[in-house]
Amino acid sequence: MSALYPVYIKLEHQPCLVVGGGRVAERKVERLLKSGAEVTVVSPDLTPELEKWAMEKKITWIARPFQTDDAKTAFLTIAATDDETINRLVESKVRAMKRLINVVDVPDQCNFYVPSIVERGDLMIAISTNGKSPALARYLKEKIYTWLPKDIDRDLEQLGQDREEQKKSTPDIELRKQRAEQLAQKIINRIETQDLS
C-alpha cells in the first residue's frame, strides 16, 4: 500500500452523502455539518438526533435504502450502515465514479480515511495510523489533549489577529515574519515549561 497523502479538505457547500442512519452515521454527519457540508442521508430509519436535523433542514433525508443514483452528485460519500452488503454496494458504485468513499471501519474499502482529530478552536491536529490501529490513534489523541494548554485556541486567535494587523502596518515581509516567530515562540516556551505531572 502506498503512503497516504495528508490533506485538509474544504467541504463548505459541498454535497456529501452518508448512507446509514444509526449512531455511527450520526457522528459522521455531525462532523460534516461542522465543516459546512451540504449533507444528504440515505436510510429507511434515523436516530432521533438525525431526525431532528432533518426536521430542522440541516440535512436532507432520503427515507429508503441506497440507490446508485444517490451518489451521483456527492463530492464525498460515507457508508455507515451495519450491513456489509450495502456498504460494499455503496463502495463499488462510488469508486466506479472516481469519487471519495469511506466505508466506516473497513480500511480496504476506503480511498480516504477520517483521522482521529484533536481540535481546539482553529488548531486541528489529525492523527492517522494508515488504517492499522484506530485504538492507537484514539490513545494518542487523548495524550495530545492532556498536553495542549487549555487556552491554546485563544493564543492562536491572537496570533491570527496580530498577523492580519502586521500585513496592514508592516510592508516588510521579513519583519512580519520575525514578529510572528517571536510571538509564536512565547507560546511555545509556555508549552515547554508547563507541568504535565
N, C-alpha and C positions, 0 to 999 in steps of 0.2 A: 504494500500500500504506500502511495506517495505521501509526502508530508502535507499537512493541512496548510492552507493559505489563510492566515488570520485576517479578519476584516470586520468592521462595524458597518452595518447597512442602515441607511436612512429609509424608514418604512412609512414616513408620513404621507398620507393619502394614497398609499399603495394598496391594491386589492390583495388580501390574504385570505386563504381558505383553511379552516380547521374542520376535519372530519371526525366527528365524535362529540358527545355531549356530556361526558362524565367529569369527574374531578380533575383528571389529568388534562383534559381538553380545556376545562375552566382556567387552570393555571396558565396554559399556553395562550389562551385568549386574553387573559389579564395582561400578560407581558406585551402582546401585540398591540393592545389598546394603549398601553403606556407609551409605546413607540409611535403612536399616531396612525397606525394602520387602519384601513377600512376592512373590517373583519366580517366574513361570512362563515356561519357554522352550519354544516350539513349533518343532521342527526334526527332520528324519529323522536328522541326524548332529550331533555336538557336538565342539568342541575338547577335548583331554584335560583342560584345566582346568575347563571347564563340566561335563564328565562326572564329574569328581571332586566338584564341588559338588553335583551331582545325587545321587551316591552318599552324600555326607555329609548329605543332606537340607537343604542350604542353599537349593536351588532345586527346583521341581517341573519335571520334563521330560516333555513330551508328544512321543513319538518318531514323528512323522508330519508331513506338510505341514499348513499352516494351514487351519483351517475357520472359517467365520463365527462359530460359537458360542464359539470360543476367546476372543474379545474381549468377550463379554457382560458379564462381571463385572469387567473390568480398569478401574481408575481411569485408567491411563495405558498406552499401547502404543507400543513402538518397533519399527519394521520395519527389520531389519538383514540382509536376505538379499542375495545378489548377483544376484537375479532380479528385474528391473524389473516384470515382470507380477505376480509375487506381492506385491511391495511396493505396487503400485497397488491390488491387490485388498484388501490389509490396510487401506490408507489409506481407500478408499471405504467399507468396512464400518464402520470405527471412526468416521469423520467422520459417517456417517449416524446413528450412535448418540449424536452430540454429546459425544464423549469426546476426551481428549487423545491426539494422534497425532504421532509424529515419524518421518519416513522419512529415514534417515541419508543426509546429503549431497544431499538433494533439497528445498531450502527451500520450493518451491512446493507440495509435498505435506504440509507440516507446519502444525499450528496452535500448536506451541511448538517452540522451539529449545533445544538443550542448549549453554549458553555455554562458552567456554573458562574454566577455573577456576584461580584462584590460591588455594592453601589452605595455611595454617599453623595447626594447631590449630583453634580456633574462628573464626579470621579467614578469611573467604571473600570473594574479590573475583571477580565474574562479568564477563566481557568478551564483548560481542556486537557484531557489525557488521551486524545485521539480516539475516544470511544472505548478505551481499555478499562477504565475504572471510575465510573461516576461516584462511587463511595469515597475514593481518594480525593476527587475534585471537591466534594462536599466538605470533607475534613479540612482541606487547605483553605476553602472559603471561610470556614469558621475561625481558623487560625488568623487569617488576614484581618477579619473583622475585629478580633481582640487586639491586634497590633496597631490598627489605624486609630489616630486620635478621633474622638467623637465629633470634634468641630472642624474636621478637615474640609467639609463642604463649604463652610464659611471662609476658610483660608483660600480655597480655590476661587470662590466668588470674588474675594478681594483681589486676588492676582489677576483675574479677568478684567475687573473694573480698572485696575491700575494700567493694565496693558492697553485698554482702549483709550484711556486718558493720555498715555505716553505717545500713542500713534498721532494724536492731535497736537500735542505740545512739543514733542521732541522729534524733529525731522531726521536726526542722525540715527540710522539703524543700529550701529554698533553700541551707541549709548543706551538705546532702548533695550537692547539685548543684555547689556551689563546690568541695568536696573532690574530687569526681570529675573536674572540669575541671582542677584543679591537678595531680592525679596523671597524667591523660592528657597534659597539657602537657609534663611531664617527658619522657615517651616521645617526643612529637612533636619536642621540642628535640633529643633524641639522634638521631632520624632525620634531621633537617635538617642536623645538623653532621657526619654520617658522611662518610667519604671514599669516594666512588664511583669513583675513578680506577683 
